Amino acid sequence: MRNGCERCDELEDLGRQDTDALIEAQLAMEVRNIVPNTIRDARLEICSSCPFLVNGLCQQCGCYTRFRASLKNKNCPIGRWQKY
């Protein structure tokens, strides 16, 4: 158990699955605006050490970092990576 509560862990996992599905659905509508996987991965690596990253959300812009890092026309709100 991660949180000390089996039910909380189950709910957290379900929430993450729902979020992942929503991100994938949104990205599917952005086909022409997607960066190469190597760029996305590099951006996410930068985000992973950011103090504003909380549970996959950027506390500066409110975006899910996996979504924002996948888009050509987005940049890091604190300037750690730029538009593609």
All heavy atoms as an XYZ file, in Angstrom:
667
protein
N       0.841     -1.190      0.000
C       0.000      0.000      0.000
C       0.880      1.246      0.000
O       1.768      1.374      0.816
C      -0.907      0.010      1.233
C      -2.024     -1.003      1.170
S      -3.146     -0.882      2.583
C      -2.110     -1.539      3.871
N       0.582      2.166     -0.904
C       1.358      3.406     -0.998
C       0.906      4.427      0.027
O       1.710      5.137      0.601
C       1.220      3.997     -2.396
C       1.829      3.141     -3.489
C       1.679      3.806     -4.846
N       0.302      4.146     -5.175
C      -0.548      3.368     -5.827
N      -0.178      2.173     -6.213
N      -1.771      3.752     -6.106
N      -0.400      4.555      0.229
C      -0.957      5.591      1.099
C      -1.342      5.080      2.477
O      -1.870      5.831      3.278
C      -2.201      6.221      0.453
C      -1.868      6.944     -0.819
O      -0.891      7.670     -0.874
N      -2.663      6.739     -1.848
N      -1.116      3.814      2.730
C      -1.535      3.242      4.002
C      -2.995      2.819      4.006
O      -3.502      2.338      5.004
N      -3.673      2.986      2.896
C      -5.087      2.655      2.779
C      -5.300      1.969      1.428
O      -5.114      2.587      0.385
C      -5.945      3.909      2.880
S      -7.683      3.652      2.486
N      -5.675      0.718      1.467
C      -5.846     -0.042      0.232
C      -6.898      0.605     -0.676
O      -6.716      0.716     -1.886
C      -6.232     -1.480      0.558
C      -6.261     -2.372     -0.656
C      -6.495     -3.829     -0.293
O      -6.115     -4.245      0.816
O      -7.076     -4.529     -1.130
N      -8.002      1.049     -0.111
C      -9.071      1.665     -0.909
C      -8.601      2.983     -1.538
O      -8.897      3.260     -2.693
C     -10.308      1.908     -0.019
C     -11.462      2.512     -0.765
C     -12.052      1.512     -1.766
N     -13.176      2.132     -2.421
C     -13.437      2.010     -3.709
N     -12.692      1.272     -4.474
N     -14.465      2.607     -4.230
N      -7.836      3.777     -0.803
C      -7.298      5.032     -1.351
C      -6.379      4.746     -2.541
O      -6.429      5.440     -3.556
C      -6.542      5.815     -0.293
S      -7.594      6.472      1.007
N      -5.553      3.711     -2.397
C      -4.673      3.325     -3.494
C      -5.478      2.918     -4.721
O      -5.137      3.292     -5.845
C      -3.752      2.173     -3.080
C      -2.669      2.610     -2.111
O      -2.437      3.823     -1.982
O      -2.056      1.718     -1.497
N      -6.560      2.164     -4.524
C      -7.411      1.751     -5.646
C      -8.033      2.963     -6.324
O      -8.061      3.053     -7.548
C      -8.510      0.812     -5.156
C      -8.030     -0.559     -4.752
C      -9.134     -1.395     -4.118
O     -10.319     -0.998     -4.188
O      -8.811     -2.458     -3.553
N      -8.542      3.901     -5.541
C      -9.156      5.104     -6.109
C      -8.133      5.961     -6.844
O      -8.421      6.513     -7.906
C      -9.845      5.916     -5.006
C     -11.090      5.281     -4.407
C     -11.574      6.102     -3.208
C     -12.190      5.151     -5.446
N      -6.943      6.045     -6.290
C      -5.884      6.808     -6.944
C      -5.536      6.189     -8.289
O      -5.363      6.889     -9.286
C      -4.657      6.853     -6.043
C      -3.546      7.725     -6.572
C      -2.382      7.783     -5.612
O      -2.589      8.197     -4.453
O      -1.272      7.405     -6.025
N      -5.437      4.852     -8.334
C      -5.143      4.158     -9.584
C      -6.244      4.381    -10.613
O      -5.966      4.609    -11.787
C      -4.941      2.666     -9.350
C      -3.635      2.360     -8.627
O      -2.741      3.227     -8.611
O      -3.524      1.251     -8.072
N      -7.511      4.329    -10.186
C      -8.627      4.577    -11.108
C      -8.587      6.003    -11.625
O      -8.806      6.249    -12.806
C      -9.962      4.305    -10.417
C     -10.297      2.838    -10.189
C     -11.591      2.722     -9.375
C     -10.433      2.093    -11.501
N      -8.301      6.948    -10.765
C      -8.207      8.341    -11.181
C      -7.098      8.545    -12.193
O      -7.256      9.263    -13.179
N      -5.977      7.875    -11.991
C      -4.844      7.975    -12.910
C      -5.215      7.369    -14.259
O      -4.883      7.924    -15.300
C      -3.630      7.267    -12.310
C      -2.346      7.517    -13.072
C      -1.105      6.973    -12.374
N      -0.988      7.502    -11.031
C      -1.039      6.760     -9.913
N      -1.217      5.465     -9.976
N      -0.906      7.314     -8.729
N      -5.948      6.255    -14.257
C      -6.368      5.632    -15.514
C      -7.313      6.557    -16.272
O      -7.195      6.704    -17.495
C      -7.033      4.293    -15.240
C      -6.079      3.231    -14.757
C      -6.797      1.990    -14.237
O      -8.013      1.885    -14.321
N      -6.045      1.055    -13.694
N      -8.250      7.177    -15.568
C      -9.172      8.118    -16.201
C      -8.407      9.305    -16.789
O      -8.673      9.729    -17.912
C     -10.206      8.630    -15.203
C     -11.218      7.578    -14.797
O     -11.335      6.547    -15.499
O     -11.890      7.783    -13.771
N      -7.469      9.827    -16.030
C      -6.669     10.953    -16.493
C      -5.859     10.567    -17.720
O      -5.812     11.316    -18.702
C      -5.734     11.443    -15.371
O      -6.528     11.848    -14.259
C      -4.877     12.600    -15.828
N      -5.221      9.410    -17.678
C      -4.439      8.942    -18.824
C      -5.313      8.824    -20.067
O      -4.905      9.227    -21.155
C      -3.781      7.594    -18.524
C      -2.633      7.702    -17.532
O      -2.165      8.836    -17.259
O      -2.214      6.655    -17.019
N      -6.513      8.296    -19.914
C      -7.428      8.151    -21.052
C      -7.828      9.515    -21.605
O      -7.890      9.700    -22.828
C      -8.662      7.356    -20.637
N      -8.087     10.467    -20.732
C      -8.458     11.813    -21.182
C      -7.300     12.495    -21.906
O      -7.505     13.152    -22.939
C      -8.902     12.663    -19.995
C     -10.235     12.276    -19.373
C     -10.473     13.060    -18.086
C     -11.368     12.527    -20.360
N      -6.097     12.343    -21.385
C      -4.924     12.928    -22.041
C      -4.740     12.316    -23.422
O      -4.518     13.037    -24.404
C      -3.666     12.755    -21.168
C      -3.765     13.648    -19.930
C      -2.398     13.070    -21.964
C      -2.692     13.398    -18.892
N      -4.841     11.007    -23.513
C      -4.677     10.330    -24.811
C      -5.747     10.781    -25.804
O      -5.454     11.004    -26.981
C      -4.700      8.814    -24.638
C      -3.469      8.263    -23.949
C      -2.170      8.637    -24.631
O      -2.088      8.598    -25.872
O      -1.218      8.998    -23.907
N      -6.978     10.928    -25.349
C      -8.064     11.373    -26.231
C      -7.807     12.794    -26.731
O      -8.009     13.094    -27.913
C      -9.397     11.297    -25.498
N      -7.352     13.652    -25.853
C      -7.061     15.039    -26.242
C      -5.881     15.082    -27.213
O      -5.918     15.810    -28.207
C      -6.770     15.892    -25.009
C      -6.637     17.354    -25.314
C      -7.915     17.989    -25.796
O      -8.997     17.665    -25.328
N      -7.807     18.906    -26.739
N      -4.842     14.312    -26.946
C      -3.683     14.286    -27.846
C      -4.057     13.753    -29.226
O      -3.490     14.185    -30.235
C      -2.550     13.461    -27.236
C      -1.823     14.113    -26.058
C      -0.828     13.133    -25.446
C      -1.138     15.400    -26.475
N      -5.015     12.842    -29.285
C      -5.460     12.299    -30.569
C      -6.070     13.390    -31.451
O      -6.053     13.277    -32.681
C      -6.457     11.171    -30.348
N      -6.568     14.448    -30.841
C      -7.145     15.562    -31.604
C      -6.088     16.599    -31.985
O      -6.386     17.560    -32.683
C      -8.248     16.233    -30.787
C      -9.449     15.343    -30.586
S     -10.816     16.198    -29.793
C     -10.365     15.995    -28.078
N      -4.869     16.404    -31.538
C      -3.784     17.363    -31.767
C      -2.712     16.795    -32.697
O      -1.552     17.163    -32.602
C      -3.132     17.717    -30.419
C      -4.037     18.376    -29.421
C      -4.183     19.860    -29.655
O      -3.463     20.428    -30.505
O      -5.025     20.461    -28.979
N      -3.083     15.928    -33.606
C      -2.133     15.160    -34.412
C      -1.046     16.028    -35.047
O       0.128     15.667    -35.032
C      -2.882     14.352    -35.501
C      -1.914     13.640    -36.414
C      -3.827     13.373    -34.852
N      -1.396     17.165    -35.576
C      -0.407     18.019    -36.258
C       0.414     18.866    -35.290
O       1.303     19.584    -35.713
C      -1.120     18.922    -37.252
C      -1.681     18.163    -38.414
C      -2.128     19.112    -39.503
N      -2.452     18.377    -40.701
C      -3.686     18.168    -41.121
N      -4.706     18.639    -40.452
N      -3.906     17.491    -42.225
N       0.102     18.777    -34.028
C       0.742     19.638    -33.036
C       1.583     18.845    -32.030
O       1.916     19.345    -30.977
C      -0.352     20.438    -32.309
C       0.195     21.567    -31.480
O       1.237     22.130    -31.767
N      -0.513     21.886    -30.417
N       1.936     17.612    -32.357
C       2.646     16.727    -31.433
C       4.151     16.746    -31.723
O       4.563     16.615    -32.877
C       2.116     15.277    -31.541
C       0.612     15.230    -31.265
C       2.878     14.337    -30.616
C       0.206     15.580    -29.866
N       4.948     16.883    -30.679
C       6.407     16.827    -30.822
C       6.862     15.373    -30.938
O       6.138     14.461    -30.526
C       7.124     17.500    -29.622
C       6.781     18.973    -29.536
C       6.835     16.798    -28.313
N       8.064     15.153    -31.464
C       8.609     13.782    -31.459
C       8.745     13.274    -30.020
O       8.931     14.063    -29.078
C       9.990     13.944    -32.111
C       9.892     15.211    -32.912
C       8.946     16.091    -32.158
N       8.671     11.955    -29.867
C       8.761     11.353    -28.530
C      10.030     11.750    -27.793
O      10.011     11.919    -26.571
C       8.669      9.833    -28.621
C       7.294      9.361    -29.004
O       6.318     10.103    -28.959
N       7.202      8.102    -29.403
N      11.133     11.897    -28.513
C      12.389     12.275    -27.851
C      12.296     13.656    -27.220
O      12.820     13.881    -26.123
C      13.571     12.236    -28.834
O      13.264     13.061    -29.961
C      13.874     10.815    -29.287
N      11.614     14.575    -27.882
C      11.426     15.929    -27.341
C      10.499     15.872    -26.137
O      10.780     16.464    -25.086
C      10.864     16.882    -28.418
C      11.820     16.998    -29.601
C      10.534     18.242    -27.814
C      13.173     17.589    -29.274
N       9.394     15.149    -26.284
C       8.461     15.007    -25.161
C       9.158     14.420    -23.937
O       9.024     14.933    -22.825
C       7.288     14.115    -25.560
C       6.255     13.944    -24.430
C       5.456     12.664    -24.539
N       6.349     11.522    -24.503
C       6.177     10.424    -25.240
N       5.150     10.305    -26.054
N       7.020      9.418    -25.154
N       9.933     13.379    -24.161
C      10.621     12.724    -23.048
C      11.643     13.649    -22.390
O      11.774     13.654    -21.164
C      11.288     11.434    -23.515
C      10.280     10.366    -23.922
O       9.074     10.510    -23.603
O      10.703      9.390    -24.576
N      12.352     14.418    -23.193
C      13.320     15.376    -22.636
C      12.602     16.437    -21.809
O      13.070     16.819    -20.718
C      14.132     16.020    -23.759
N      11.483     16.921    -22.305
C      10.696     17.911    -21.556
C      10.198     17.323    -20.234
O      10.280     17.971    -19.193
C       9.500     18.368    -22.388
C       9.858     19.258    -23.563
C       8.633     19.559    -24.389
N       8.860     20.579    -25.384
C       7.910     21.071    -26.165
N       6.660     20.612    -26.069
N       8.190     22.002    -27.043
N       9.684     16.102    -20.291
C       9.177     15.476    -19.070
C      10.292     15.221    -18.057
O      10.060     15.308    -16.847
C       8.440     14.180    -19.402
C       7.094     14.368    -20.099
C       6.532     13.031    -20.545
C       6.113     15.100    -19.211
N      11.470     14.922    -18.549
C      12.619     14.739    -17.655
C      12.918     16.052    -16.916
O      13.174     16.052    -15.715
C      13.847     14.280    -18.448
C      15.073     14.046    -17.609
C      14.935     12.880    -16.640
O      14.175     11.946    -16.924
O      15.596     12.924    -15.584
N      12.856     17.148    -17.634
C      13.045     18.463    -17.007
C      11.948     18.715    -15.983
O      12.216     19.143    -14.856
C      13.072     19.573    -18.079
C      14.330     19.430    -18.949
C      12.995     20.949    -17.445
C      14.307     20.267    -20.210
N      10.724     18.421    -16.349
C       9.592     18.621    -15.437
C       9.720     17.771    -14.175
O       9.306     18.201    -13.092
C       8.272     18.274    -16.131
S       7.787     19.398    -17.446
N      10.299     16.589    -14.310
C      10.354     15.668    -13.171
C      11.138     16.224    -11.987
O      10.910     15.822    -10.852
C      10.927     14.321    -13.594
O      12.313     14.423    -13.852
N      12.028     17.169    -12.234
C      12.804     17.759    -11.136
C      12.282     19.140    -10.729
O      12.904     19.813     -9.909
C      14.279     17.859    -11.537
O      14.429     18.755    -12.619
N      11.160     19.542    -11.271
C      10.610     20.873    -10.983
C       9.817     20.865     -9.677
O       8.986     19.978     -9.449
C       9.693     21.301    -12.126
S       9.021     22.965    -11.897
N      10.028     21.869     -8.831
C       9.280     21.931     -7.576
C       7.792     22.234     -7.770
O       7.004     22.046     -6.853
C       9.969     23.063     -6.813
C      10.610     23.909     -7.850
C      10.986     22.976     -8.965
N       7.408     22.675     -8.959
C       6.007     22.988     -9.230
C       5.216     21.793     -9.768
O       4.031     21.908    -10.029
C       5.889     24.171    -10.195
C       6.467     25.435     -9.650
C       7.634     25.963    -10.171
C       5.852     26.089     -8.590
C       8.172     27.130     -9.664
C       6.389     27.253     -8.065
C       7.555     27.770     -8.606
N       5.883     20.645     -9.950
C       5.209     19.436    -10.413
C       4.628     18.697     -9.219
O       5.341     18.302     -8.303
C       6.193     18.523    -11.151
C       5.621     17.192    -11.631
C       4.565     17.417    -12.714
C       6.736     16.297    -12.146
N       3.305     18.527     -9.229
C       2.610     17.824     -8.146
C       1.608     16.855     -8.779
O       0.675     17.278     -9.455
C       1.882     18.805     -7.204
C       1.119     18.044     -6.127
C       2.853     19.802     -6.597
N       1.851     15.555     -8.588
C       0.956     14.523     -9.114
C       0.677     14.674    -10.604
O      -0.457     14.531    -11.059
C      -0.357     14.493     -8.337
C      -0.162     14.111     -6.893
O       0.690     13.304     -6.566
N      -0.942     14.705     -6.016
N       1.707     14.982    -11.370
C       1.558     15.097    -12.818
C       1.013     16.420    -13.300
O       0.868     16.623    -14.500
N       0.714     17.324    -12.387
C       0.182     18.645    -12.736
C       1.227     19.726    -12.503
O       1.927     19.721    -11.486
C      -1.032     18.994    -11.880
C      -2.330     18.293    -12.195
C      -3.356     18.578    -11.113
C      -2.859     18.743    -13.542
N       1.300     20.669    -13.429
C       2.144     21.843    -13.251
C       1.360     22.859    -12.426
O       0.268     23.282    -12.823
C       2.521     22.445    -14.599
S       3.404     24.007    -14.445
N       1.900     23.230    -11.300
C       1.216     24.181    -10.419
C       1.314     25.622    -10.922
O       0.654     26.498    -10.390
C       1.784     24.079     -9.000
C       1.597     22.708     -8.376
C       0.128     22.331     -8.264
O      -0.644     22.998     -7.599
N      -0.258     21.263     -8.944
N       2.111     25.861    -11.965
C       2.224     27.194    -12.546
C       1.155     27.462    -13.606
O       0.624     28.553    -13.678
C       3.618     27.399    -13.156
C       4.703     27.499    -12.117
C       4.549     28.742    -11.267
O       4.602     29.852    -11.767
N       4.340     28.561     -9.976
N       0.852     26.454    -14.426
C      -0.125     26.675    -15.503
C      -1.386     25.826    -15.345
O      -2.389     26.078    -16.002
C       0.512     26.399    -16.864
S       0.956     24.672    -17.137
N      -1.325     24.795    -14.498
C      -2.492     23.948    -14.266
C      -2.641     22.794    -15.244
O      -3.599     22.031    -15.160
N      -1.692     22.650    -16.171
C      -1.763     21.575    -17.165
C      -1.194     20.274    -16.624
O      -0.299     20.277    -15.785
C      -0.939     21.944    -18.399
S      -1.632     23.263    -19.393
N      -1.682     19.171    -17.169
C      -1.001     17.905    -16.967
C       0.283     17.982    -17.780
O       0.244     18.287    -18.980
C      -1.862     16.727    -17.431
C      -2.961     16.405    -16.454
C      -4.259     16.830    -16.674
C      -2.683     15.697    -15.289
C      -5.266     16.555    -15.760
C      -3.681     15.411    -14.372
C      -4.969     15.851    -14.614
O      -5.955     15.574    -13.700
N       1.407     17.734    -17.150
C       2.682     17.919    -17.838
C       2.824     16.987    -19.036
O       3.405     17.376    -20.045
C       3.872     17.730    -16.883
O       3.765     16.475    -16.233
C       3.916     18.839    -15.862
N       2.282     15.785    -18.961
C       2.391     14.863    -20.090
C       1.669     15.416    -21.317
O       2.111     15.241    -22.451
C       1.840     13.483    -19.731
C       2.176     12.440    -20.775
C       2.015     11.036    -20.251
N       0.673     10.732    -19.834
C      -0.253     10.202    -20.643
N       0.027      9.933    -21.888
N      -1.446      9.950    -20.189
N       0.585     16.128    -21.095
C      -0.146     16.749    -22.202
C       0.638     17.945    -22.743
O       0.935     18.027    -23.931
C      -1.543     17.180    -21.742
C      -2.334     17.873    -22.807
C      -2.827     17.171    -23.885
C      -2.575     19.231    -22.729
C      -3.551     17.800    -24.885
C      -3.302     19.869    -23.719
C      -3.789     19.161    -24.796
N       0.994     18.860    -21.877
C       1.678     20.082    -22.306
C       3.012     19.772    -22.977
O       3.352     20.382    -23.991
C       1.882     21.020    -21.119
C       2.383     22.393    -21.522
C       2.453     23.312    -20.307
N       2.755     24.660    -20.705
C       1.860     25.604    -20.956
N       0.574     25.346    -20.827
N       2.235     26.813    -21.319
N       3.770     18.831    -22.422
C       5.082     18.494    -22.974
C       4.978     17.829    -24.339
O       5.965     17.779    -25.074
C       5.836     17.594    -22.007
N       3.822     17.346    -24.707
C       3.624     16.677    -25.993
C       3.299     17.637    -27.131
O       3.304     17.233    -28.291
C       2.488     15.654    -25.882
O       2.817     14.646    -24.949
N       3.022     18.889    -26.818
C       2.538     19.829    -27.823
C       3.620     20.786    -28.319
O       4.369     21.360    -27.531
C       1.373     20.639    -27.255
C       0.163     19.804    -26.828
C      -0.883     20.701    -26.189
C      -0.415     19.039    -27.997
N       3.677     20.969    -29.643
C       4.660     21.854    -30.266
C       4.492     23.307    -29.830
O       5.467     24.023    -29.647
C       4.533     21.804    -31.795
C       4.976     20.527    -32.423
C       4.774     20.593    -33.925
C       5.194     19.306    -34.597
N       4.957     19.344    -36.043
N       3.248     23.743    -29.699
C       2.986     25.157    -29.462
C       2.975     25.555    -27.984
O       2.549     26.649    -27.637
C       1.664     25.563    -30.113
C       0.465     24.890    -29.473
O       0.606     23.874    -28.794
N      -0.711     25.438    -29.697
N       3.453     24.675    -27.118
C       3.485     24.978    -25.684
C       4.926     25.094    -25.207
O       5.832     24.476    -25.746
C       2.771     23.895    -24.866
C       1.302     23.755    -25.177
C       0.549     24.991    -24.760
C      -0.943     24.805    -25.019
N      -1.701     26.007    -24.698
N       5.099     25.907    -24.186
C       6.386     26.042    -23.534
C       6.192     25.891    -22.032
O       5.073     25.911    -21.543
C       7.016     27.394    -23.853
C       6.168     28.542    -23.346
O       5.011     28.659    -23.691
N       6.737     29.380    -22.507
N       7.297     25.746    -21.334
C       7.244     25.678    -19.881
C       6.906     27.072    -19.352
O       7.516     28.056    -19.774
C       8.601     25.223    -19.349
S       8.789     25.404    -17.564
N       5.951     27.181    -18.431
C       5.562     28.498    -17.933
C       6.656     29.216    -17.133
O       6.576     30.428    -16.947
C       4.334     28.213    -17.065
C       4.426     26.783    -16.712
C       5.147     26.117    -17.841
N       7.685     28.475    -16.708
C       8.784     29.145    -16.005
C      10.067     29.109    -16.835
O      11.156     29.361    -16.326
C       9.009     28.570    -14.581
C       9.365     27.086    -14.618
C       7.795     28.827    -13.710
C       9.844     26.544    -13.279
N       9.948     28.796    -18.121
C      11.064     28.912    -19.059
C      12.084     27.791    -19.070
O      13.169     27.959    -19.618
N      11.741     26.635    -18.556
C      12.705     25.525    -18.524
C      12.803     24.786    -19.848
O      13.791     24.115    -20.098
C      12.364     24.575    -17.378
C      12.481     25.303    -16.017
C      12.157     24.413    -14.868
N      13.361     23.630    -14.557
C      13.368     22.652    -13.668
N      12.276     22.328    -13.009
N      14.471     21.986    -13.434
N      11.779     24.874    -20.702
C      11.833     24.377    -22.077
C      10.917     25.241    -22.934
O       9.991     25.863    -22.451
C      11.521     22.890    -22.191
C      10.306     22.366    -21.476
C      10.263     21.814    -20.233
C       8.955     22.350    -21.951
N       8.983     21.456    -19.914
C       8.146     21.765    -20.939
C       8.340     22.753    -23.126
C       6.773     21.603    -21.089
C       6.966     22.587    -23.277
C       6.208     22.007    -22.263
N      11.258     25.316    -24.239
C      10.592     26.240    -25.160
C       9.673     25.521    -26.143
O       9.698     24.299    -26.262
C      11.645     27.034    -25.944
C      12.602     27.799    -25.051
C      11.901     28.727    -24.075
O      10.986     29.453    -24.461
N      12.305     28.699    -22.816
N       8.896     26.310    -26.893
C       8.085     25.767    -27.981
C       8.990     25.059    -28.964
O      10.151     25.420    -29.116
C       7.313     26.878    -28.695
C       6.259     27.536    -27.834
C       5.574     28.648    -28.595
C       4.569     29.340    -27.708
N       3.902     30.445    -28.411
N       8.439     24.086    -29.669
C       9.214     23.292    -30.624
C       9.262     23.975    -31.971
O       8.307     24.448    -32.489
C       8.580     21.903    -30.726
C       9.294     20.962    -31.679
C      10.513     20.402    -31.313
C       8.733     20.634    -32.883
C      11.164     19.527    -32.163
C       9.368     19.758    -33.748
C      10.587     19.218    -33.381
O      11.224     18.344    -34.232
